[in-house]
Structures are given as structure tokens and as C-alpha cells.
Amino acid sequence: MTPTGTETFSEIRAGVGDLRAFVAVARLGAVARAAQALGRTQPSVSARLATLEAAWNTRLFRRVARGMVLTPEGTRLLPFAETILQDLEKLESAAGLPAGTSSELRLGAGDALARRLLPRALARLLEEMPGIDVRLREGTGANLLAALRDGEIDLALIVSSGDEPAPPGISVEPLFASPVQLMTPPGLLDAAGPSIDLAELADQPIITLQPGSSFRSHIEGAFARSGLRFRPAVEVGNLSLVRRFVITGLGVAPVPAIAFSQRPRPARYAMLEVPDLPEVCYAYAVRSGAPLPLAVQRLLEQISRGKRA
């Protein structure tokens, strides 16, 4: 594991990947859970453990009914592996490389961005920086900020009201704003014309995201400021289900226009303007005080470019 001066950088990093597998299995107690956390296959993680055991000429784990436990030698070596990985993160952060590994980008995004802008932005990023492994986590804004704080991701793309202060240790910067439109089954609200006001919307069966969603909180706030009660008929977990339930005729749904911006518009649903609903603001969050990794910088550039396109 000690570089001799003749190894290439990629060869040294392969050893770091072995260390990550070792630490993940030690912490999680099972190859399957470690593979899921690392975004790898179980055979890949097992192979990395075998590589380490061969290199160090020792057994690191023993199998038990519920997974894997460290051997005495594995217990002795684990703190050294953890220290190496922590020092490497500090080195990469100082060098402006993506935290965790120079070939890895760990990010979190809400449903709307993950559906539309992010796939195109990532495709362009991978053309520019081939070889990067992308680890994408979806979740609510609160969950993603917690993951960012805990070092589990390096970038969070979230809905931001702009009114609430950023959590300690986190910097939040605006990206862009998206109009909010109303998705309806074809023909349901033809009499309303191209737009509908909030009071009319309040009388419709509303399909929305579950409590805890930042976008739902944005809609609830608009209703409250207008003195209207927000009464969802159906609550679901993501925008794909929102669209599916609208198409089946179960109700109408306020949605961020950025998530359903394809042209031509599918005939299975219609979109109406809702002038009373304010735009929803998207932002990115990173850990304060650390330089932005190069891959994060490039991804944010691609997202901004995609929004303008």
C-alpha cells in the first residue's frame, strides 16, 4: 500500500478504493449494505476486500449469521484506514478535487431537478470530464442538507425560500427560479382558459407531494398567504406519481414547470398558468469554507447553461 515512486496515480487510487470498501464493510457489518452505500456491486466490494487481505497477508473479517465482523487484526488496522481516508479528503478538498475521490461526484437533488435538468447537465459534464463516477441521492431539502452536513454528499440542489438562514456550516446560493403551473387531465378545466386563479384551484381535488417536501411547503405557503385552505385529495412521494395520478383523472396538481418542460406537450395532460402562485426558487448548497471541487463547479455551470437553453 505504500507508494514506491513508480506507481501511477490511478494505481494508488485503486488502493484507496480498497480501503473504502474495508471501512464501509466494517461500519455497516455486511458486504451488501457496504455495496449499496458505495454505489458498487457486491462482487466488486468482495473483490476489493480480497485484494487487501492478499496484500496485507491477513484476514480482515469473519462471517457470522448476520453479516461480517472484524477479526482482531481487522480491528487493529481499521483506525489506520480511516485516518488515511480522512487525510485524503482534506488533501483533495485543498486541491479543489471532488471530496471522497478525484473520480467521484456525490450530490443530492430534489425530484424536479433530478427529472429534467440534471440528466442533461450530467451528460455534458461526463463529456467534459470522462471517468467521473456519479453518486446521486434524491430526497427532501432537509434530508439533503443533513447529508451534506454529515459529509455524505458534496453538493445539494434544493428548493430555497430565501427567507430562512442556511444551517450552520452550510452555504446556500441561488441558481434559478421556475414558474409553477397546474397539470390537469385533458379537458377537465377547458372552461377556465389558459389560466386559473388560486381560489378556483382551492375547489379542485389537488394531488401533491407528501409533507416534508420543500415544493409542497412552497405551495402551502402561497395558499396560506391568500387566506385559502390547502386540502390535498391525494399525497404521493414523487412527481412521476403526481403525473400518473393526474393522467388517470384523480385530480389536478401544481408542479414546477421546469420538471415538465418537454416540447411538444404530451396529449395525456394539459398545463395551465396559475398567476397567483409565485415562482419556486432553486439553489445549491455546499459546505462552508471549503473550495468547490472542480466537478461541482463544472456541474453548476452545466445546470445554468441548460436552464438558459
C-alpha positions in Angstrom: 0.0 0.0 0.0 3.0 2.4 0.4 3.8 4.1 -2.9 7.3 3.2 -4.2 7.6 6.1 -6.5 6.8 4.0 -9.6 3.1 3.6 -9.3 0.7 5.8 -11.4 -1.8 8.0 -9.6 -4.7 5.7 -10.8 -2.9 2.6 -9.3 -2.6 4.4 -5.9 -6.2 5.4 -6.1 -7.3 1.8 -6.7 -5.7 1.0 -3.3 -7.8 3.8 -1.8 -10.9 2.2 -3.3 -9.9 -1.0 -1.4 -9.7 1.0 1.8 -13.1 2.5 1.3 -14.6 -1.0 0.9 -12.8 -2.1 4.0 -14.1 0.8 6.1 -17.6 0.6 4.7 -18.0 -3.1 5.5 -16.5 -2.6 8.9 -19.0 0.2 9.7 -22.1 -1.4 8.1 -21.4 -5.0 9.0 -22.3 -6.5 5.7 -21.0 -6.5 2.1 -24.5 -5.9 0.7 -25.0 -2.8 2.8 -21.5 -1.5 2.0 -22.0 -2.1 -1.7 -25.2 -0.1 -1.6 -23.6 2.8 0.3 -20.6 2.9 -2.1 -22.7 2.5 -5.3 -20.9 -0.7 -6.2 -21.8 -4.3 -6.8 -21.4 -6.9 -4.0 -18.8 -8.9 -6.1 -16.8 -5.7 -6.6 -16.7 -4.9 -2.8 -15.8 -8.6 -2.1 -13.0 -8.4 -4.6 -11.6 -5.3 -3.0 -11.6 -7.0 0.4 -9.8 -10.0 -1.1 -7.2 -7.7 -2.7 -6.5 -6.0 0.7 -6.3 -9.3 2.5 -3.9 -10.7 0.0 -1.8 -7.5 0.1 -1.6 -7.5 3.9 -1.5 -11.3 4.2 -4.2 -11.3 6.9 -7.9 -11.9 7.3 -9.9 -8.7 8.0 -13.3 -10.2 8.6 -15.1 -13.4 9.6 -18.6 -14.3 8.5 -21.4 -14.6 11.0 -25.1 -15.3 10.6 -26.0 -11.6 10.1 -23.0 -10.4 8.1 -19.4 -9.7 8.7 -17.4 -8.9 11.8 -13.8 -7.7 12.1 -11.1 -10.1 13.1 -8.7 -8.9 15.8 -6.3 -7.9 13.0 -9.0 -6.1 11.1 -9.9 -4.2 14.3 -6.3 -3.2 14.7 -6.0 -1.9 11.1 -9.3 -0.1 10.8 -8.3 3.1 12.6 -5.3 3.5 10.2 -7.5 3.0 7.2 -10.0 5.6 8.5 -7.2 8.1 9.1 -5.8 7.7 5.6 -9.2 8.3 4.0 -9.9 11.4 6.2 -6.5 12.8 5.4 -7.1 12.1 1.7 -10.4 14.1 1.8 -8.6 17.0 3.3 -5.9 16.9 0.6 -8.4 16.6 -2.2 -10.5 19.5 -0.8 -7.5 21.7 -0.6 -6.6 20.8 -4.1 -10.1 21.6 -5.3 -10.9 18.0 -6.2 -14.3 16.3 -5.5 -14.4 15.1 -1.9 -14.2 11.4 -1.4 -12.2 10.6 -4.6 -11.0 12.6 -7.6 -13.1 10.4 -9.8 -16.3 10.7 -7.8 -19.1 13.2 -7.6 -21.6 12.8 -4.7 -24.7 15.0 -4.9 -28.2 15.2 -3.8 -31.2 16.7 -5.7 -34.9 17.1 -5.3 -37.3 15.4 -7.7 -37.8 18.3 -10.2 -34.1 18.8 -11.0 -33.4 15.1 -11.0 -36.1 14.6 -13.6 -35.2 17.3 -16.1 -32.1 19.5 -15.9 -29.8 17.2 -14.1 -29.6 14.3 -16.6 -28.6 16.6 -19.4 -26.2 18.6 -17.2 -24.5 15.3 -16.1 -24.3 14.0 -19.6 -22.4 17.2 -20.7 -20.2 17.1 -17.6 -19.2 13.5 -18.3 -18.3 14.5 -21.9 -16.0 17.2 -20.4 -14.7 15.1 -17.5 -14.9 11.5 -18.6 -14.3 8.8 -15.9 -16.2 10.6 -13.1 -18.5 8.3 -11.1 -21.7 10.0 -10.1 -23.5 9.2 -6.9 -26.9 10.8 -6.9 -29.2 10.8 -3.8 -32.8 12.0 -4.1 -34.6 13.4 -1.0 -36.3 16.4 0.6 -34.3 19.6 1.2 -34.0 18.9 4.9 -32.6 15.4 4.3 -30.2 16.5 1.6 -28.8 19.4 3.8 -28.3 16.9 6.7 -26.4 14.5 4.3 -24.3 17.5 3.2 -23.5 18.5 6.7 -22.5 14.9 7.6 -20.2 14.7 4.6 -22.3 12.1 2.8 -22.7 14.3 -0.3 -20.7 17.3 -1.7 -23.5 19.2 -3.3 -27.2 19.6 -2.6 -29.7 21.0 -5.2 -32.7 22.2 -3.2 -35.8 24.4 -3.2 -35.0 27.6 -1.2 -37.4 30.2 0.1 -34.5 32.7 0.5 -36.0 33.7 3.8 -34.6 31.1 6.1 -30.9 31.3 7.2 -28.7 28.5 6.0 -27.8 25.8 8.6 -24.5 26.2 10.4 -21.6 25.2 8.3 -23.6 25.3 5.0 -23.6 27.9 2.3 -26.7 28.3 0.1 -26.6 30.2 -3.2 -29.4 30.8 -5.7 -29.5 29.0 -9.1 -32.7 30.0 -10.9 -36.5 30.3 -10.4 -39.2 28.2 -12.2 -42.8 29.1 -12.7 -45.4 26.9 -11.1 -48.1 25.5 -13.4 -51.2 23.4 -12.9 -51.2 19.9 -14.5 -54.7 18.7 -15.4 -56.3 15.8 -17.2 -57.2 16.8 -20.8 -60.5 18.6 -21.0 -61.1 18.9 -17.2 -60.7 22.7 -16.9 -61.2 23.7 -20.6 -63.7 26.4 -19.5 -61.0 28.1 -17.3 -59.0 29.0 -20.4 -55.2 29.1 -20.3 -55.0 30.1 -16.6 -56.8 29.6 -13.3 -56.7 31.6 -10.1 -55.8 30.2 -6.7 -59.4 30.4 -5.3 -60.6 28.3 -8.2 -57.8 25.9 -7.7 -58.7 25.5 -4.0 -62.0 24.0 -5.0 -60.4 21.3 -7.2 -59.1 17.8 -6.0 -55.4 18.5 -5.6 -52.7 15.9 -6.0 -49.4 16.9 -4.3 -46.2 15.6 -2.7 -46.1 14.3 0.8 -45.5 16.5 3.8 -41.8 17.4 4.2 -41.4 18.2 0.5 -39.9 21.7 0.1 -42.0 22.2 -3.0 -45.2 21.3 -1.2 -44.3 23.8 1.6 -43.9 26.4 -1.2 -47.5 25.7 -2.4 -48.9 25.6 1.2 -47.3 29.0 1.9 -48.9 30.5 -1.2 -52.4 29.2 -0.1 -51.9 30.5 3.5 -50.9 34.0 2.3 -54.0 34.1 0.2 -56.2 33.1 3.1 -57.1 29.8 1.5 -57.0 26.3 3.0 -54.8 23.8 1.3 -56.6 20.4 1.2 -54.9 17.7 -0.8 -57.0 14.9 -2.2 -54.0 12.7 -2.9 -50.5 12.8 -1.5 -47.7 10.9 -3.3 -43.9 10.5 -3.0 -42.6 11.9 -6.3 -43.5 13.9 -9.4 -43.7 10.9 -11.6 -46.6 9.6 -9.4 -48.1 13.0 -9.4 -48.2 13.0 -13.2 -49.5 9.4 -13.3 -52.4 10.2 -10.9 -53.3 13.3 -12.9 -53.4 11.3 -16.2 -55.8 8.8 -14.6 -58.1 11.7 -13.7 -57.8 11.7 -9.9 -57.2 15.4 -9.7 -55.0 18.4 -10.7 -51.5 19.2 -9.5 -49.4 22.3 -9.1 -46.0 21.4 -10.4 -42.7 23.2 -11.1 -42.7 24.0 -14.8 -39.0 23.0 -15.1 -39.9 19.4 -14.3 -42.3 19.1 -17.3 -40.8 21.4 -19.9 -40.7 18.9 -22.8 -42.0 20.0 -26.2 -44.3 19.2 -27.8 -46.6 18.8 -24.8 -47.9 15.2 -24.3 -51.6 14.9 -25.1 -52.2 12.9 -21.9 -52.3 16.1 -19.8 -52.7 19.8 -20.0 -50.8 22.7 -18.3 -52.5 25.9 -17.1 -50.9 29.0 -15.7 -51.6 30.0 -12.1 -50.7 33.7 -11.8 -51.3 33.7 -8.0 -48.6 31.1 -7.4 -45.1 32.6 -7.0 -42.1 31.1 -8.8 -40.3 28.4 -6.9 -36.6 29.2 -6.3 -33.9 26.6 -6.7 -30.5 26.8 -5.0 -27.3 24.9 -4.5 -25.8 24.2 -1.1 -22.2 23.3 -0.2 -20.2 23.1 3.0 -18.9 26.5 4.1 -15.2 27.3 4.0 -14.1 24.5 1.6 -13.2 25.2 -2.0 -15.7 24.0 -4.6 -14.4 20.7 -6.2 -13.8 21.2 -9.9 -16.5 18.7 -10.8 -19.1 20.6 -8.7 -18.1 23.9 -10.4 -18.5 22.3 -13.8 -21.8 20.7 -13.0 -23.3 24.0 -11.7 -22.1 25.7 -14.9 -23.8 23.0 -17.0 -27.1 23.3 -15.0 -27.1 27.1 -15.5 -26.4 26.6 -19.2 -29.2 24.0 -19.5 -31.7 26.4 -17.9 -30.8 29.1 -20.4 -31.1 26.8 -23.4 
